[in-house]
Amino acid sequence: MRVVDLDRDMSDVIPTGTTRDSAFLFERMTTATLAAARPAPGRRVLDVASGFGQDAFALRRSGAEVVGAEPSLRMTGWARLQSAEQKDAAPHWVRAWSDALPFADASFDAVVCKGALDHFDRPELAIAEMARVTRADGHVVLAVANFGSLACRLARFADDVRERALGRPPRRGRRHYDVPADHFTRFELGLLREQAERQLHVTRLTGISLAWGLPAWTRSVGRLPEGVAQAVLEGLDAIARRMPSLADVILLVGRPRRPALPPLAEPVTSLAPLAARPADTGLAVQPVGAPSGAGG
């Protein structure tokens, strides 16, 4: 039985600025992901699992026409409230599942999904849908937490030594290399590439940040002078860009594969009322009979 939370908010999400390494990671992740979408006047961009809409607003400020697709009623409602306060044109908001996007084929110049793919219960179907609604010369941009990162490997090794060699009890609480309860997939470079390449011609594969989440490193970088800490974080990020298998976040960019290979997963029936209305976006909307995957 599938369990989805249509009232999900951000209460279970890691704070983005509590430590220097966290602030650096999330800022770099956002900057790199949105830049890869190449937002500009005249371009149409879809933000999948748009949440409260921070990234959609940022893309809109670049002049692009932006649509945010998000199944959570609470998140979409908040985004619309924020839009009402905007003096300039705001993004369009649609409640929609990630693996049954209610848009016609080739509707967007770019589709972005930042930090949400591992929340989807059928991520490959979601990638297939993102590829479908992207124009042939457009790009799908995926940014995903890497559970095979150097930090995860080192933390797991340290805990193994502590428990097996030293005989100490396991630490309480979730370790950062453990998949959170609201995630369905433990992505690492190989799995992400395998799923993406069935739907996309991968044009760029890079990493973001290195060593995030290691307690000793977090404490150490927090004690460094600000300028020194920034230089060290940028140096590690440069290594991550060249070694995405060890990076904290993997950034993948690809063009839609035409025709796409069939997804490995099979769709299942779910909730249909989330289909967008044409008035929501001004885009060509195709009927959605059976959306199936959680979207954020």
C-alpha positions in Angstrom: 0.0 0.0 0.0 1.3 3.4 -0.9 1.3 6.2 1.6 1.4 9.8 0.5 1.2 13.0 2.4 -0.6 15.7 0.5 -0.3 18.1 3.5 3.5 17.7 3.8 5.4 20.8 4.7 9.1 21.5 5.3 9.2 20.6 9.0 11.3 17.5 8.4 13.8 19.0 6.0 17.4 19.8 7.1 17.8 23.5 7.9 19.8 25.1 5.1 21.9 27.6 7.2 22.5 26.1 10.6 26.2 25.5 10.0 28.8 26.9 7.5 29.1 23.7 5.5 25.3 23.4 5.3 24.8 27.0 4.2 27.5 26.5 1.6 26.1 23.2 0.3 22.5 24.4 -0.1 23.6 27.7 -1.7 25.8 26.0 -4.2 23.1 23.4 -4.9 20.5 26.0 -5.6 22.8 28.2 -7.7 24.2 25.4 -9.8 20.8 23.8 -10.4 19.0 26.9 -11.4 21.8 28.1 -13.6 21.7 24.7 -15.5 18.1 25.5 -16.4 19.3 28.6 -18.3 16.4 30.8 -17.3 15.9 33.8 -19.4 13.1 35.9 -21.0 11.2 33.9 -23.5 12.0 30.5 -21.9 9.5 28.3 -20.2 10.7 26.4 -17.1 9.0 23.8 -15.0 10.0 23.3 -11.3 8.9 19.8 -10.3 8.2 19.3 -6.6 8.4 23.1 -6.2 7.5 23.1 -2.5 7.0 26.6 -1.1 8.2 28.0 -4.4 11.6 29.5 -3.5 13.3 28.2 -6.6 10.4 29.0 -8.9 10.4 32.6 -7.7 14.2 32.8 -8.3 13.7 31.4 -11.8 10.9 33.8 -12.5 13.2 36.7 -11.5 15.4 35.8 -14.3 12.6 36.6 -16.7 11.5 33.1 -17.6 7.9 31.9 -17.6 7.8 29.4 -14.7 5.4 26.8 -13.5 5.7 25.1 -10.2 4.2 21.6 -9.9 3.7 20.3 -6.3 1.1 17.8 -4.9 1.1 19.2 -1.3 -1.9 21.4 -0.7 -0.1 23.1 2.2 3.0 24.0 0.1 1.0 25.1 -3.0 -1.3 27.2 -0.8 1.7 29.0 0.7 3.3 29.6 -2.7 0.1 31.1 -3.9 -0.1 33.4 -0.9 3.5 34.5 -1.6 2.5 35.2 -5.3 -0.3 37.4 -4.2 2.2 39.7 -2.4 4.5 39.9 -5.5 4.4 43.2 -7.5 5.9 41.5 -10.6 4.6 38.5 -12.5 4.7 35.4 -10.4 5.1 31.7 -11.3 2.0 29.6 -12.1 1.2 27.0 -9.5 -0.2 23.5 -10.3 -1.0 20.6 -7.9 0.4 17.6 -9.8 2.2 14.4 -9.3 5.7 14.1 -10.5 5.1 11.0 -12.6 1.9 12.2 -14.2 2.6 15.8 -15.1 -0.6 17.3 -16.7 1.2 19.0 -19.6 1.4 18.3 -23.3 4.6 16.8 -24.7 7.5 19.3 -25.3 5.9 22.1 -23.3 9.0 23.4 -21.6 12.5 24.5 -22.4 13.8 23.2 -19.1 12.5 21.1 -16.2 14.2 21.3 -12.8 13.9 18.9 -9.9 16.1 19.9 -7.0 16.5 17.7 -3.9 13.3 15.9 -4.4 13.8 12.9 -6.7 14.6 10.6 -3.7 11.2 11.5 -2.2 9.3 10.0 -5.1 8.1 6.5 -4.8 8.6 5.9 -8.6 11.5 8.2 -9.5 12.2 6.6 -12.9 8.6 7.3 -14.0 9.0 10.9 -12.8 12.2 11.3 -14.9 10.3 9.9 -17.9 7.5 12.5 -17.4 10.1 15.3 -17.1 11.7 14.2 -20.3 8.3 13.9 -22.0 7.3 17.5 -21.3 10.7 18.9 -22.2 11.4 20.1 -25.8 13.9 18.0 -27.8 16.6 20.7 -27.5 15.7 21.4 -23.9 17.2 20.1 -20.7 16.1 18.2 -17.6 18.1 19.2 -14.5 18.3 16.8 -11.5 20.0 17.5 -8.2 20.0 14.6 -5.8 21.6 13.8 -2.4 24.4 11.3 -2.9 24.2 8.5 -0.2 27.4 7.1 -1.7 29.4 10.3 -0.9 32.8 10.4 0.7 31.2 11.8 3.8 28.7 9.0 4.0 31.4 6.4 3.5 33.7 7.8 6.1 30.9 8.3 8.7 29.7 4.7 8.2 33.3 3.4 8.5 33.8 5.4 11.7 30.6 4.0 13.2 31.6 0.4 12.2 34.9 0.8 13.9 33.3 2.3 17.0 30.7 -0.4 17.3 32.6 -3.5 16.1 36.2 -2.9 17.1 35.6 -0.9 20.2 32.4 -2.5 21.3 30.6 0.7 21.9 26.8 0.9 21.6 25.3 2.4 18.4 24.8 6.2 18.5 21.2 7.3 19.0 19.3 9.0 16.3 19.5 8.9 12.5 23.0 9.2 11.0 23.3 11.4 8.0 24.2 8.4 5.8 20.8 6.8 6.7 18.0 7.4 4.3 15.3 9.5 6.0 11.9 8.1 6.6 10.3 10.3 3.9 12.7 9.1 1.2 12.0 6.2 -1.1 15.3 5.8 -2.8 18.9 5.7 -1.7 20.6 7.4 -4.7 24.2 7.2 -5.5 25.9 8.0 -8.9 25.4 4.6 -10.5 21.7 4.3 -9.8 20.9 7.9 -10.7 22.8 7.5 -14.0 21.1 4.2 -14.8 17.6 5.6 -14.3 18.3 8.9 -16.0 19.9 7.4 -19.1 16.8 5.5 -20.1 15.1 8.8 -20.6 17.9 11.3 -21.2 21.0 11.8 -23.2 23.2 12.9 -20.3 25.2 16.1 -21.2 26.6 17.0 -17.9 27.3 15.1 -14.7 29.0 16.9 -11.8 29.2 17.0 -8.0 28.5 19.7 -5.4 30.3 20.0 -2.1 32.5 17.5 -0.3 32.5 16.2 3.3 29.2 17.7 4.4 27.7 16.2 7.6 30.9 14.8 9.2 30.6 16.1 12.7 34.3 16.8 13.2 34.5 18.6 9.9 31.4 20.7 10.6 32.8 21.8 14.0 36.3 22.5 12.5 35.0 24.6 9.6 32.8 26.5 12.0 35.9 27.6 14.0 37.9 28.8 11.0 37.9 32.5 10.1 35.2 33.2 7.6 37.5 33.9 4.6 39.5 30.8 5.3 36.4 28.6 5.7 35.0 29.8 2.4 38.2 29.1 0.6 38.4 25.6 2.0 34.8 24.9 1.2 35.3 26.2 -2.4 38.4 24.0 -2.8 36.5 20.9 -1.7 33.7 21.9 -4.0 36.1 22.1 -6.9 37.2 18.5 -6.2 33.5 17.4 -6.0 32.8 18.8 -9.4 35.4 16.5 -10.9 34.5 13.5 -8.7 30.7 13.4 -8.5 30.7 9.8 -7.1 32.2 11.3 -3.9 30.2 14.5 -3.8 27.5 15.4 -1.3 25.1 16.2 -4.1 25.0 14.9 -7.7 23.9 17.3 -10.5 22.8 15.7 -13.7 21.7 17.5 -16.9 20.3 15.8 -20.0 18.4 16.2 -23.2 15.2 14.1 -23.7 15.8 10.8 -25.4 13.5 10.4 -28.4 12.2 7.8 -28.3 12.7 7.1 -24.7 13.4 3.6 -23.4 10.5 2.2 -21.4 10.8 2.8 -17.7 11.7 -0.3 -15.6 8.9 0.5 -13.1 5.2 0.0 -13.9 2.7 2.8 -13.2 -0.1 2.2 -10.7 -3.5 3.8 -10.2 -3.6 6.7 -7.8 -5.4 10.0 -7.2 -6.7 11.7 -10.3 -8.0 15.1 -8.9 -4.6 16.7 -9.0 -4.7 17.2 -12.7 -4.1 20.8 -13.6 -6.8 23.0 -15.3 -5.8 24.9 -18.4 -6.5 28.1 -16.5 -3.9 27.3 -14.0 -0.9 27.7 -16.4 -1.9 28.9 -19.8 -0.2 25.8 -21.1 -1.5 23.0 -23.2 -2.7 20.5 -20.6 -3.4 16.9 -21.4 -5.8 14.8 -19.4 -4.3 12.8 -16.6 -6.2 9.6 -15.9 -4.1 8.0 -13.2 -1.3 10.0 -11.6 0.8 7.7 -9.4 4.0 9.1 -7.9 4.4 11.3 -4.9 5.8 14.7 -6.0 7.8 16.3 -3.2 
